[in-house]
Amino acid sequence: PISDIRATAVMSHELRITNHESQTMSDSKAPQWLEWAREIQALSQIGLYFSQNEHEEANYRRLQEIAAEMIAQNAGMSESGLERIFSAQPGYATAKIDVRGAVVRDEHILLVRERIDGLWCMPGGWADVGEIPSDMVKREVLEESGVEVRPTRIIGVFDANREGGHLELFHAYKIVFLCELLSGEPAPGTETLDAAFHELEDPPALSPNRTNSRHLREVLAHLRDPGRQAYFD
């Protein structure tokens, strides 16, 4: 049912792996078990997409189960819940896309406070199918902060799985857009508790999977050097 698919999508969006090993890892590398599980899951998803008989399908579903077992044992999560999340990812496995809008006024950046964890980040979220990137970031900023903007350039494309903090089950890229403020004053939305401008060099406690100090440093560098090229990992 559509309701089950939506519930699974929300569960996947909110899911974070928070066991001791992932909390103490380096910023540049995930725990080995998680890298293996991600790769096995991706291979199983691709295999299921191209499988041509019941035997092949059974083998790839077993790989999916193994990936779920690995994460469940290491992160204390529900194995059946993980299998439902994996099964809701059809087709060829690709990285997910997270878009963020950097809206700056007098070296103060617009941040929103997330309902999920009570921490702050640039407005944005998962990319929706069928929407062009510039429209997507405009919509996300408006929905989460109440202001209208115009994207003017790309600050950078970041590998969201190598940012430190908690980890997503799936591989993700983060695209940060510099946006011009057109109208409106910050106000919370349905997914946010608050919205306000904060000093770029002295932000409040950040939600690390959504926005971290590296992203803000890159925003500041682009403001101070208009000719700076877009950053990419």
C-alpha positions in Angstrom: 0.0 0.0 0.0 1.0 3.6 -0.6 0.8 4.3 3.1 3.3 1.6 3.9 5.7 2.9 1.2 5.5 6.4 2.7 6.0 5.1 6.2 9.1 3.2 5.0 10.4 6.3 3.3 10.1 8.3 6.5 11.7 5.5 8.5 14.6 5.4 6.0 15.0 9.3 6.1 15.1 9.4 9.9 17.2 6.3 10.5 20.6 6.9 11.9 23.2 4.3 13.1 24.4 5.4 16.5 26.4 2.5 18.0 29.7 3.0 19.8 31.8 2.0 16.8 30.2 4.6 14.4 30.4 7.3 17.0 34.1 6.9 17.5 35.1 6.4 13.8 37.2 8.9 11.9 35.5 11.6 9.9 36.7 10.1 6.6 35.8 6.5 7.0 32.8 4.5 8.0 33.1 1.3 10.1 34.2 -1.6 7.8 31.0 -3.6 8.6 28.8 -0.8 7.4 30.8 -0.3 4.2 30.4 -4.0 3.5 26.7 -4.0 4.3 26.1 -1.0 2.0 27.9 -2.7 -0.9 26.1 -6.0 -0.4 22.8 -4.2 -0.3 23.6 -2.3 -3.4 24.7 -5.5 -5.2 21.5 -7.3 -4.1 19.3 -4.4 -5.3 21.0 -4.3 -8.7 20.9 -8.1 -9.0 17.1 -8.2 -8.2 16.6 -5.6 -10.9 18.3 -7.6 -13.5 17.5 -11.2 -12.3 15.9 -13.4 -14.9 14.7 -16.4 -13.0 13.6 -17.5 -9.5 17.0 -19.0 -8.6 18.8 -15.7 -9.3 16.1 -13.7 -7.4 16.4 -16.0 -4.4 20.2 -15.6 -4.3 20.0 -11.8 -4.4 17.3 -11.7 -1.8 19.6 -13.7 0.4 22.3 -11.1 -0.1 19.8 -8.5 1.0 19.1 -10.5 4.2 22.8 -10.7 4.9 23.2 -7.0 4.7 20.2 -6.5 7.1 21.7 -9.1 9.5 25.1 -7.3 9.5 23.6 -3.9 10.3 21.1 -5.4 12.8 23.8 -7.1 14.8 26.2 -4.1 14.9 23.6 -1.3 15.3 21.0 -3.0 17.5 18.3 -2.5 14.9 15.3 -4.6 13.7 16.4 -7.0 11.0 12.8 -7.2 9.6 12.6 -3.4 9.6 15.8 -3.1 7.7 14.6 -5.7 5.1 11.5 -3.6 4.5 13.6 -0.5 4.0 15.8 -2.3 1.5 12.9 -3.8 -0.3 11.4 -0.3 -0.8 14.5 0.7 -2.9 13.7 -0.6 -6.4 15.8 -0.5 -9.6 19.5 0.1 -10.0 21.2 1.2 -6.8 22.5 4.8 -6.9 23.5 7.5 -4.4 20.7 9.6 -2.9 20.8 13.4 -3.2 20.4 15.9 -0.4 20.0 19.6 -1.3 20.6 22.5 1.0 20.2 26.3 0.5 22.8 28.7 1.8 20.9 31.9 2.4 23.3 34.6 3.7 22.6 38.2 4.9 25.6 40.3 6.2 27.7 37.1 6.8 24.8 35.6 8.8 23.4 32.4 7.4 19.8 31.2 7.6 19.5 28.0 9.7 16.5 26.0 10.7 16.1 23.9 13.9 15.0 20.4 13.0 12.1 18.7 14.9 13.9 15.3 14.6 16.9 16.2 16.7 16.4 19.8 17.9 19.7 20.8 16.1 20.3 23.4 13.4 21.0 23.1 9.7 20.7 24.9 6.4 17.1 24.4 5.1 16.8 21.5 2.6 16.2 17.8 2.3 16.1 14.7 0.1 15.7 15.4 -3.6 12.3 14.6 -5.1 12.0 12.7 -8.4 10.8 14.9 -11.3 11.8 18.3 -9.9 14.7 20.3 -11.3 17.4 21.1 -8.7 16.9 24.9 -8.6 13.1 24.5 -8.0 13.8 21.9 -5.4 16.0 24.0 -3.3 13.7 27.0 -3.6 10.8 24.9 -2.4 12.7 23.3 0.5 13.9 26.7 1.8 10.4 28.2 1.6 8.8 25.2 3.3 11.3 25.0 6.1 12.0 28.7 6.8 9.2 30.8 5.2 11.5 32.9 2.9 11.6 33.0 -0.9 15.0 32.7 -2.5 16.7 32.4 -5.9 19.6 29.9 -6.3 22.6 31.7 -7.8 25.4 29.2 -7.8 26.6 25.8 -6.4 28.8 26.0 -3.3 29.8 22.4 -3.5 29.0 18.7 -3.9 29.9 16.8 -0.7 30.1 13.0 0.0 27.5 12.9 2.8 28.7 9.5 4.1 32.2 10.8 5.0 31.1 13.8 7.1 31.4 12.2 10.6 28.5 12.2 13.0 25.8 9.6 12.5 25.6 7.6 9.3 22.9 6.9 6.7 22.1 3.3 5.6 22.5 4.4 2.0 25.2 6.4 0.2 24.3 10.0 -0.3 25.6 13.2 -1.9 24.9 16.7 -0.6 24.6 19.7 -3.0 24.8 23.1 -1.3 23.4 26.0 -3.3 24.1 29.7 -2.6 20.8 31.5 -2.7 19.8 35.1 -2.9 17.1 36.2 -0.4 14.1 37.7 -2.3 11.4 38.2 0.4 10.0 37.1 3.7 11.3 36.7 7.3 12.4 33.5 8.9 9.6 31.4 10.4 9.4 27.7 11.3 7.7 25.2 9.1 6.0 21.9 9.6 9.3 20.0 9.9 11.2 22.8 11.8 11.0 24.3 15.3 12.6 27.6 14.5 14.3 29.6 11.7 16.8 32.4 12.1 20.0 34.0 10.8 23.1 33.1 12.7 26.8 34.2 12.4 28.6 32.0 9.9 31.6 31.7 12.1 29.7 31.2 15.4 26.7 28.9 14.6 24.5 27.1 17.1 24.8 23.3 17.7 24.6 21.8 14.2 22.8 18.7 13.0 25.9 17.0 11.5 24.3 14.8 8.9 22.5 17.9 7.5 25.0 20.7 8.0 28.4 20.8 9.5 31.3 23.2 10.0 32.9 22.2 6.7 29.9 23.2 4.7 29.7 26.6 6.5 33.4 27.2 5.9 33.0 26.6 2.2 30.0 29.0 2.1 32.1 31.7 3.8 35.0 31.1 1.4 32.7 31.6 -1.6 31.3 34.8 -0.1 34.8 36.2 0.4 36.0 35.0 -3.0 33.2 35.4 -5.7 35.5 33.7 -8.2 35.9 30.5 -6.2 35.1 27.4 -8.0 32.5 25.0 -6.7 34.0 22.5 -4.2 33.6 18.8 -4.8 34.7 15.7 -3.0 
